[in-house]
Amino acid sequence: MLYTLESLYSYEEEIKKSRFLALAGPVESPESALDFVAKHSVASATHNCWAYRIGDTYRFNDDGEPGGTAGRPMLQAIEGQQCDQVVVLVIRWFGGIKLGSGGLVRAYGGVAAQCLRLAPKIPIVNRTILQCHCPFADMALIRSKFGTYDVDVAAEEFDAQGVAWRLALPVEQAEAFSRLFIDLTRGQGRIDQ
């Protein structure tokens, strides 16, 4: 199962006199990830390195650190913590001691991983949409089952015969809910995926 973050989270650590501040947050698109980076970057810092993953889309930036020593380890931290729809920005203030390539990989990857490890997470649930029409007589009974199947009503319209719903629910619940819907409406309801 993949997770995203509930909200912005930060973690700070000092490594060989360099200060590392990791900021992580939930994002829905590459544009929102880049906006997050632009909003939270610190111009006076030595480096503002970042990485994000949104489904199959990912990107990272070393911001002047040697290639592959900052952004890629941060992306690996995102993947290692089973996160998706997440951006991580690690801001570094150089403290005068060079860390070397291995030290930079451990520092950036470690700070990003620790930030994500401590951040409150929520599971990402893949949802599908069902279009349903239910007779008035069965409406209350069907609605009483929404909680059991984690159903959200995306739209609701009434007509002379009943209610037309646009329902969002977890993909793995769709088939079972569809069967229940047909059974409870005694075949009078219509449901389309």
C-alpha positions in Angstrom: 0.0 0.0 0.0 1.2 3.5 -0.8 0.9 6.5 1.5 0.8 10.3 1.2 1.3 12.8 3.9 -1.5 14.5 5.9 0.2 17.9 5.7 3.5 19.7 5.6 6.1 18.1 7.9 9.7 19.2 8.7 12.8 17.6 10.2 16.1 19.1 11.0 19.5 17.6 11.6 23.1 18.8 11.9 25.7 16.6 10.1 29.4 17.6 10.5 28.5 21.2 11.1 26.2 21.4 8.1 22.5 22.1 8.9 20.0 20.1 6.9 16.3 21.0 7.0 13.9 18.6 5.3 10.4 19.7 4.4 7.9 17.2 3.0 4.3 17.6 1.8 1.5 16.1 -0.2 1.1 17.1 -3.8 -1.3 16.3 -6.6 0.6 17.3 -9.7 4.1 18.1 -10.9 3.1 21.8 -11.0 2.1 21.8 -7.3 5.4 20.0 -6.4 7.4 22.7 -8.2 5.2 25.4 -6.5 6.0 23.8 -3.1 9.8 23.9 -3.9 9.6 27.5 -5.0 7.6 28.5 -2.0 9.8 26.8 0.6 13.3 27.2 -0.8 15.6 29.5 1.1 17.7 31.7 -1.1 20.4 32.3 1.5 21.0 28.5 1.9 23.9 26.8 0.2 21.6 24.2 -1.5 17.9 23.6 -2.0 17.7 20.0 -3.3 14.4 18.3 -4.0 12.6 15.2 -5.3 9.0 14.3 -5.9 6.9 11.3 -7.0 3.4 11.3 -8.2 2.4 8.0 -9.6 4.8 7.1 -12.5 6.0 10.7 -12.7 9.1 11.7 -10.7 11.8 14.3 -10.8 14.7 15.4 -8.6 17.3 18.1 -8.5 20.8 18.2 -6.9 21.0 22.1 -6.9 24.7 22.3 -7.3 25.7 19.2 -5.3 27.7 16.6 -7.2 25.4 14.7 -9.6 23.4 11.9 -8.0 24.3 12.8 -4.4 21.2 14.6 -3.3 18.0 14.4 -5.4 18.3 10.7 -6.3 18.8 9.5 -2.7 15.8 11.7 -1.7 13.7 10.0 -4.4 14.9 6.6 -3.1 13.8 7.7 0.4 10.3 8.5 -0.9 10.1 5.1 -2.5 11.6 3.4 0.5 8.9 4.8 2.8 6.2 3.6 0.3 5.1 7.2 -0.4 3.5 8.7 -3.4 2.0 12.1 -4.2 4.8 13.5 -2.1 7.5 16.2 -2.5 10.6 16.5 -0.3 12.8 19.6 -0.2 16.1 19.4 1.8 17.8 22.7 2.5 21.5 22.7 3.4 23.5 25.3 5.0 27.2 24.4 4.5 29.1 24.2 7.8 32.7 24.1 6.5 33.4 20.4 6.4 33.1 18.6 3.1 31.1 15.3 3.4 32.3 13.6 0.2 29.9 11.9 -2.3 29.1 9.0 0.1 28.5 11.4 3.0 26.2 13.6 0.9 24.2 10.5 -0.3 23.8 9.4 3.3 23.0 12.9 4.6 20.3 13.8 2.0 18.8 10.4 1.8 18.9 9.9 5.5 17.3 13.3 6.4 14.6 12.9 3.7 13.8 9.3 5.0 13.7 10.4 8.6 11.4 13.3 7.7 9.0 10.9 5.9 9.3 8.2 8.6 8.1 10.7 11.3 5.5 12.5 9.2 1.8 11.5 9.7 0.7 9.5 6.7 -2.6 8.5 5.2 -3.1 5.5 2.8 -3.8 6.2 -0.8 -6.9 4.4 -1.9 -7.6 4.0 -5.6 -11.2 4.9 -6.2 -13.6 4.4 -9.0 -16.8 6.1 -10.0 -20.2 4.2 -10.3 -23.3 5.7 -11.9 -26.4 4.4 -10.2 -30.1 4.9 -10.3 -32.1 3.7 -7.3 -35.9 3.7 -6.7 -37.1 5.9 -3.9 -38.3 2.9 -1.9 -34.8 1.5 -1.7 -32.9 4.8 -1.2 -32.5 4.7 2.6 -31.5 1.0 2.6 -28.8 1.6 0.0 -27.6 4.7 1.7 -27.2 2.8 4.9 -24.6 0.6 3.3 -22.3 3.5 2.1 -20.2 3.4 5.3 -19.6 -0.3 5.0 -18.2 0.1 1.5 -16.5 3.5 2.0 -18.8 5.1 -0.6 -18.7 8.9 -1.1 -21.6 10.6 -3.0 -20.0 12.7 -5.7 -23.4 13.8 -7.2 -27.1 13.3 -6.4 -30.1 14.1 -8.6 -33.7 13.2 -8.1 -36.2 12.4 -10.8 -39.8 11.0 -10.8 -38.6 7.4 -10.3 -35.9 7.8 -7.7 -32.4 9.1 -7.3 -29.4 9.1 -9.6 -26.1 8.9 -7.8 -22.5 9.3 -8.9 -20.6 7.3 -6.3 -16.9 7.2 -5.6 -15.6 4.1 -3.8 -12.5 2.0 -3.5 -11.8 -0.1 -6.6 -11.6 -3.3 -4.6 -15.1 -2.6 -3.2 -16.8 -1.8 -6.5 -17.8 -5.3 -7.5 -19.2 -6.3 -4.1 -21.1 -3.0 -3.8 -22.6 -3.5 -7.3 -23.8 -7.0 -6.4 -25.3 -5.7 -3.2 -27.0 -2.8 -5.0 -28.7 -5.1 -7.5 -29.8 -7.5 -4.7 -31.2 -4.8 -2.4 -33.1 -3.1 -5.2 -34.4 -6.5 -6.4 -33.0 -5.8 -9.9 -34.9 -2.5 -10.1 -31.8 -0.3 -9.7 -29.3 0.4 -12.5 -25.6 0.6 -12.0 -22.8 1.4 -14.5 -19.1 1.5 -14.0 
